[in-house]
């Protein structure tokens, strides 16, 4: 991964000592010394790794202190750090429960111009009685793995791959796993398309090009959200002006899909049931309306320009052909899911209290629409049959969708399986069987 940390012994000839702790039962593991951007165009050293709570108490207000020493044991550097999520954002209010592990990052400054011989890191925290989250009885829902799962692809009805890492990161920056239903085995893999992402491909596509100057800036690629769509040939991505383009897998033959999007924040692409059809959706923070448009990787917009479509209060879900989308609206006294058509008009599907924009988008599978939203305080999977107008509650889901987390869902190619993922400290990926439901 681009920001993976290199052991100090390889980076600067440093040696890391044993890592002590001031709070009982907190242990620093997988500790590495590397560098990170300092916000001023330079870099500064940083200690990173994970904090493991192997005791019976929970801990809050966890902090990490760092000290750097020269060969004669003179203190020449100090630093301070916190628990962080996969994006490196500090988790200041996080409570580390017994048996839990969470990443940390602790940058430090050197205040003397001397060689560093030893770096010491210590962890401290305030113990308290654990407050365990409520257990949700969800028969038939299988937990595959815990972690900040932010991307997933079905290979077939029995196999899926998923990426763990920072929400919004390009797929080559994620740690990928493969899950096989036959034996429930999970194994680390490289994404099947990762080898196609070369320096030449990135340059040819313009995903790392500064539009005004034509110069290459490698950092732009990491914000491009470049994606190899399931079942389609061409890639789709955004450039530095947030213009959405597609290209051949080698980056050639670019086609413009949608421009003038620089004031919007792309949150991802949702792939429809027909190959190559996608919905791109945009919002800034939790609670903001979601802007979107639908398109095809061959270079067409399908429902019209983003500014022409009424924003949704939830992440929208595209129809198979991209000519309609299921959105969440409030109109007068009606709150619920609607289907908005490309050629004018809309239709109320059913009334309900709407979740936030951090819940999964509805999935349109023919006449059946799957939705995940909060019912009586629990994330719940329901399905709506457009022909019979019946709404069925299928199962609660063991998701704790906090304001700081996001959740996604993906339907298998044959429509018999559903995978649900979430990032954040309670994140993971779950699988469930839909056979015989909502027929």
C-alpha positions in Angstrom: 0.0 0.0 0.0 1.1 3.6 -0.7 1.2 4.7 2.9 2.6 1.5 4.4 5.3 2.2 7.0 8.8 0.9 6.6 10.7 -0.4 9.6 13.0 2.2 10.9 16.0 -0.2 10.7 15.5 -0.1 6.9 14.5 3.5 6.7 17.1 5.4 8.8 19.2 2.8 10.5 17.2 3.0 13.7 16.3 0.4 16.2 13.0 0.2 18.0 13.1 -0.9 21.6 10.6 -3.0 23.5 7.4 -1.0 23.9 6.2 -0.5 27.4 2.8 0.5 28.7 1.5 2.5 31.7 -2.0 1.1 31.5 -2.3 -2.5 32.5 -3.4 -4.9 29.8 -2.8 -2.5 26.9 -0.2 -3.8 24.5 1.3 -2.1 21.4 1.6 -4.6 18.6 2.8 -4.6 15.0 4.8 -1.5 15.7 6.6 0.3 12.9 8.5 3.5 12.5 8.1 5.4 9.2 7.2 8.9 8.0 4.1 10.8 7.1 3.3 14.2 5.5 3.5 17.1 7.9 1.0 19.4 6.2 3.8 21.8 5.1 5.1 19.9 2.1 7.6 17.9 4.2 7.6 14.7 6.2 8.0 13.8 9.9 8.7 10.5 11.6 5.8 8.5 13.0 5.3 5.4 15.1 2.3 3.3 14.1 0.8 0.0 14.9 -2.1 -1.4 16.9 -3.2 -1.3 20.5 -4.5 -4.6 21.9 -6.6 -4.8 25.1 -6.0 -8.2 26.5 -7.6 -7.5 29.9 -11.1 -7.6 31.3 -11.5 -3.8 31.6 -12.4 -1.4 28.8 -10.2 1.7 28.2 -11.0 5.2 27.0 -8.8 8.3 26.5 -6.1 6.1 25.1 -2.9 8.0 24.2 0.6 7.0 23.0 3.7 8.9 23.9 7.0 8.6 21.9 10.5 9.4 22.9 13.6 9.3 20.7 17.1 8.9 22.1 20.6 9.3 20.7 23.4 6.8 21.2 24.4 8.4 24.5 20.8 8.2 25.8 20.1 11.9 25.3 16.4 12.7 24.7 16.4 14.3 21.2 12.7 13.9 20.2 9.2 13.6 21.5 5.7 13.0 20.2 2.1 12.1 21.0 -0.6 10.1 19.3 -4.0 8.6 19.4 -6.1 5.7 18.2 -7.0 6.2 14.5 -9.3 4.7 11.9 -8.3 3.3 8.5 -8.1 6.8 7.1 -5.8 8.0 9.9 -8.5 10.1 11.6 -8.1 10.3 15.4 -10.6 8.4 17.5 -10.7 10.6 20.5 -13.8 9.2 22.2 -13.2 5.6 21.3 -13.6 3.0 24.0 -11.4 -0.1 23.5 -13.3 -3.1 24.7 -11.7 -6.3 26.1 -10.2 -8.4 23.4 -10.4 -5.5 20.8 -7.6 -4.2 18.6 -7.4 -0.7 17.1 -4.8 1.1 15.0 -2.8 4.0 16.4 -0.5 6.7 15.0 2.0 8.8 16.9 4.1 11.4 15.0 7.1 12.8 16.8 9.5 15.7 16.3 13.3 15.7 16.6 14.5 18.8 18.4 18.2 18.0 18.2 20.3 17.4 15.1 21.6 14.0 16.1 21.3 10.4 15.0 18.5 8.5 16.5 19.6 5.3 18.1 16.4 4.2 20.0 12.7 5.0 19.9 10.4 4.2 22.8 6.6 4.3 22.7 4.2 3.9 25.6 0.4 3.6 25.8 -1.8 4.8 28.5 -5.6 4.9 29.1 -8.4 5.2 31.6 -9.9 1.9 32.6 -13.6 1.5 33.0 -16.3 -1.2 33.2 -17.1 -2.5 29.7 -20.4 -1.3 28.2 -21.0 -4.0 25.6 -23.2 -3.1 22.6 -26.5 -4.9 22.4 -26.5 -8.3 20.7 -28.8 -8.5 17.7 -30.4 -11.8 16.9 -30.0 -12.2 13.2 -30.6 -15.8 12.2 -28.9 -16.7 8.9 -26.6 -13.8 8.9 -22.9 -14.9 8.9 -20.1 -12.7 10.0 -17.2 -13.2 7.6 -14.6 -10.9 9.1 -14.2 -7.8 11.2 -12.5 -4.7 9.8 -13.2 -1.5 7.9 -14.6 -3.2 4.8 -15.3 -0.5 2.1 -15.5 -2.3 -1.2 -16.7 -5.7 -2.4 -17.1 -7.7 -5.6 -18.9 -10.9 -6.3 -17.0 -13.4 -8.5 -20.0 -15.8 -8.6 -22.8 -17.0 -6.3 -20.3 -18.8 -4.0 -17.4 -16.4 -4.0 -16.8 -12.8 -3.1 -13.7 -10.5 -2.6 -13.7 -7.5 -0.4 -11.3 -4.7 0.4 -10.4 -3.4 3.9 -9.1 0.2 4.3 -10.0 3.8 4.0 -13.4 4.9 2.6 -12.8 6.6 -0.7 -9.4 5.1 -1.3 -8.6 3.7 -4.8 -9.0 -0.1 -4.9 -5.2 -0.7 -5.2 -4.8 0.9 -1.7 -7.0 -1.7 0.0 -6.1 -5.0 1.7 -8.1 -7.6 -0.2 -9.6 -10.9 1.0 -11.4 -13.7 -0.8 -14.3 -15.6 0.8 -15.5 -19.0 -0.4 -18.9 -20.1 0.7 -18.2 -23.8 0.2 -15.7 -24.0 3.1 -16.2 -20.5 4.6 -12.5 -19.9 4.0 -11.0 -16.4 4.0 -7.7 -15.8 2.3 -5.6 -12.7 1.5 -5.3 -11.9 -2.2 -4.2 -9.2 -4.6 -7.2 -7.7 -6.5 -7.5 -9.4 -9.9 -7.2 -6.0 -11.7 -4.3 -4.6 -9.6 -1.6 -5.7 -12.1 -3.4 -3.6 -14.8 -2.7 -0.4 -12.9 0.7 0.6 -14.1 2.4 4.0 -14.3 1.8 4.0 -18.1 -1.9 3.2 -17.7 -2.4 6.0 -15.1 -0.5 8.6 -17.3 -2.4 7.6 -20.4 -5.8 7.9 -18.6 -5.1 11.3 -17.2 -6.2 10.2 -13.7 -3.0 11.8 -12.3 -2.8 14.8 -14.6 -3.1 18.4 -13.5 -5.6 19.6 -16.1 -4.4 23.2 -16.4 -0.7 22.4 -16.8 -0.7 18.9 -18.2 1.8 17.8 -15.6 1.6 14.5 -13.7 0.9 14.5 -10.0 1.0 11.0 -8.6 -1.2 12.0 -5.6 -4.2 12.7 -7.9 -4.5 9.0 -8.8 -5.2 8.2 -5.1 -8.3 10.4 -5.2 -9.5 9.3 -8.6 -11.6 6.3 -7.3 -10.6 4.5 -10.5 -12.6 1.4 -10.8 -12.7 -1.7 -13.0 -16.5 -2.4 -13.2 -17.9 -5.9 -12.9 -18.8 -7.5 -16.2 -17.7 -4.5 -18.3 -14.5 -3.7 -20.2 -13.9 0.0 -19.7 -12.7 1.7 -16.5 -14.4 4.7 -14.9 -12.7 7.4 -12.7 -12.6 11.1 -11.9 -9.8 13.6 -12.7 -8.5 16.6 -10.7 -11.6 18.6 -11.7 -13.9 15.8 -10.6 -14.9 15.2 -14.2 -16.1 11.6 -14.7 -14.4 9.8 -17.6 -14.1 6.2 -18.8 -11.3 4.6 -20.7 -10.0 1.3 -22.0 -8.2 -0.9 -19.4 -4.9 0.5 -20.5 -6.0 4.1 -20.1 -6.5 4.8 -23.8 -9.5 6.1 -25.7 -10.9 8.3 -23.0 -14.6 9.4 -23.1 -16.2 12.2 -21.2 -19.2 11.2 -19.2 -20.0 14.2 -16.9 -18.1 17.4 -16.2 -18.6 20.6 -14.0 -18.6 18.5 -10.8 -15.7 20.2 -9.1 -17.9 21.5 -6.2 -19.2 18.0 -5.4 -17.5 15.2 -3.4 -17.7 11.8 -5.1 -18.5 9.1 -2.6 -18.4 6.2 -4.9 -19.9 4.3 -7.9 -22.9 1.9 -7.4 -23.0 -0.7 -10.2 -26.4 -1.6 -11.6 -27.5 -5.1 -12.6 -26.7 -4.5 -16.3 -22.9 -4.5 -17.0 -21.4 -1.1 -17.4 -24.3 0.8 -15.9 -23.5 2.8 -12.8 -24.7 5.5 -10.4 -22.2 8.1 -9.2 -23.2 9.7 -5.9 -22.0 12.8 -4.0 -22.4 14.3 -0.6 -20.2 16.2 1.9 -21.0 15.0 5.4 -23.6 13.1 7.3 -27.1 14.5 7.0 -26.5 16.3 3.7 -28.6 15.5 0.6 -27.1 13.1 -1.9 -26.6 14.3 -5.5 -26.2 11.7 -8.2 -26.4 10.8 -11.9 -26.5 7.5 -13.8 -24.3 6.6 -16.7 -22.6 3.9 -18.8 -18.9 3.3 -19.1 -19.2 3.5 -22.9 -19.6 7.2 -22.4 -23.3 8.0 -21.9 -25.3 9.8 -19.2 -28.6 8.1 -18.7 -30.9 10.1 -16.4 -29.5 13.5 -17.2 -27.0 15.8 -15.6 -26.5 15.8 -11.8 -27.9 19.3 -11.4 -31.1 18.3 -13.1 -32.0 15.5 -10.7 -33.6 16.2 -7.3 -31.2 15.1 -4.6 -32.0 12.1 -2.3 -31.9 12.0 1.4 -30.4 8.5 1.2 -27.8 6.9 -1.1 -29.8 6.2 -4.3 -30.0 2.8 -6.0 -30.0 2.6 -9.8 -32.4 0.4 -11.9 -30.8 -2.2 -14.0 -30.7 0.0 -17.1 -29.8 3.2 -15.2 -33.0 5.0 -16.5 -34.5 5.2 -13.0 -33.3 5.4 -9.4 -34.8 4.6 -6.0 -34.4 7.6 -3.8 -35.4 8.8 -0.4 -37.5 11.9 -0.3 -39.8 13.9 2.1 -42.7 15.5 0.4 -45.2 17.4 2.4 -46.2 14.9 5.1 -44.8 11.9 3.2 -41.4 10.4 3.9 -40.4 7.3 2.1 -38.7 5.6 -0.9 -39.6 6.8 -4.4 -38.6 5.7 -7.8 -37.5 8.6 -10.0 -37.7 8.1 -13.8 -35.4 9.5 -16.4 -38.2 10.6 -18.7 -40.2 12.4 -16.1 -42.4 11.5 -13.2 -41.9 9.5 -10.1 -43.7 6.8 -8.0 -44.0 6.4 -4.2 -42.9 2.8 -3.3 -43.7 2.9 0.4 -43.7 5.3 3.3 -41.1 5.0 6.1 -38.7 7.0 8.2 -35.5 7.4 6.1 -32.0 6.5 7.3 -29.1 8.8 6.8 -26.8 8.9 3.8 -24.4 6.5 5.5 -26.8 3.5 5.1 -26.6 1.2 2.0 -28.3 2.3 -1.2 -31.5 0.3 -2.2 -30.8 -2.5 -4.6 -33.2 -2.9 -7.6 -33.5 -6.5 -8.8 -36.3 -6.6 -11.3 -39.6 -6.1 -9.5 -37.9 -6.6 -6.1 -36.2 -3.7 -4.2 -34.1 -4.4 -1.2 -33.6 -1.7 1.4 -31.7 -1.5 4.6 -32.8 1.1 7.1 -33.3 1.6 10.8 -36.5 0.0 12.3 -37.0 0.3 16.1 -33.4 1.3 16.5 -31.9 -1.7 14.6 -30.6 -1.9 11.0 -33.1 -4.1 9.2 -33.3 -5.6 5.7 -36.7 -5.4 4.0 -37.8 -6.1 0.4 -40.6 -4.4 -1.6 -42.3 -6.2 -4.4 -43.4 -3.6 -7.0 -46.0 -5.9 -8.6 -47.8 -6.9 -5.4 -47.0 -3.7 -3.5 -46.0 -5.8 -0.5 -43.3 -4.9 1.9 -41.6 -7.8 3.7 -39.3 -7.6 6.7 -36.6 -10.2 6.2 -34.1 -9.9 9.1 -32.4 -7.4 11.5 -28.7 -7.0 10.8 -25.9 -6.9 13.3 -24.8 -3.4 12.2 -24.0 -0.5 14.6 -24.2 2.2 12.0 -22.9 5.2 14.0 -22.7 8.7 12.5 -19.0 8.1 11.9 -19.5 4.9 9.9 -20.9 4.0 6.5 -22.5 0.8 5.3 -22.9 -0.8 1.9 -24.7 -3.8 0.4 -24.1 -5.9 -2.7 -26.4 -8.5 -4.4 -24.8 -11.5 -5.9 -25.0 -12.0 -9.8 -27.8 -14.5 -9.4 -29.7 -12.6 -6.7 -29.5 -15.4 -4.1 -27.0 -13.9 -1.8 -26.5 -10.5 -0.1 -23.2 -9.2 1.3 -23.3 -6.2 3.7 -20.3 -4.3 4.8 -19.5 -1.4 7.2 -16.4 0.6 8.0 -15.6 2.2 11.4 -14.6 0.6 14.6 -17.5 -1.9 14.5 -17.0 -2.6 10.8 -16.9 -5.9 9.0 -18.6 -7.9 6.2 -21.6 -10.2 6.6 -23.2 -12.6 4.3 -26.8 -13.9 4.1 -28.9 -16.2 1.9 -31.9 -14.7 0.1 -33.2 -17.9 -1.5 -37.0 -18.1 -1.4 -37.4 -14.6 0.0 -39.6 -12.0 -1.7 -40.5 -14.2 -4.6 
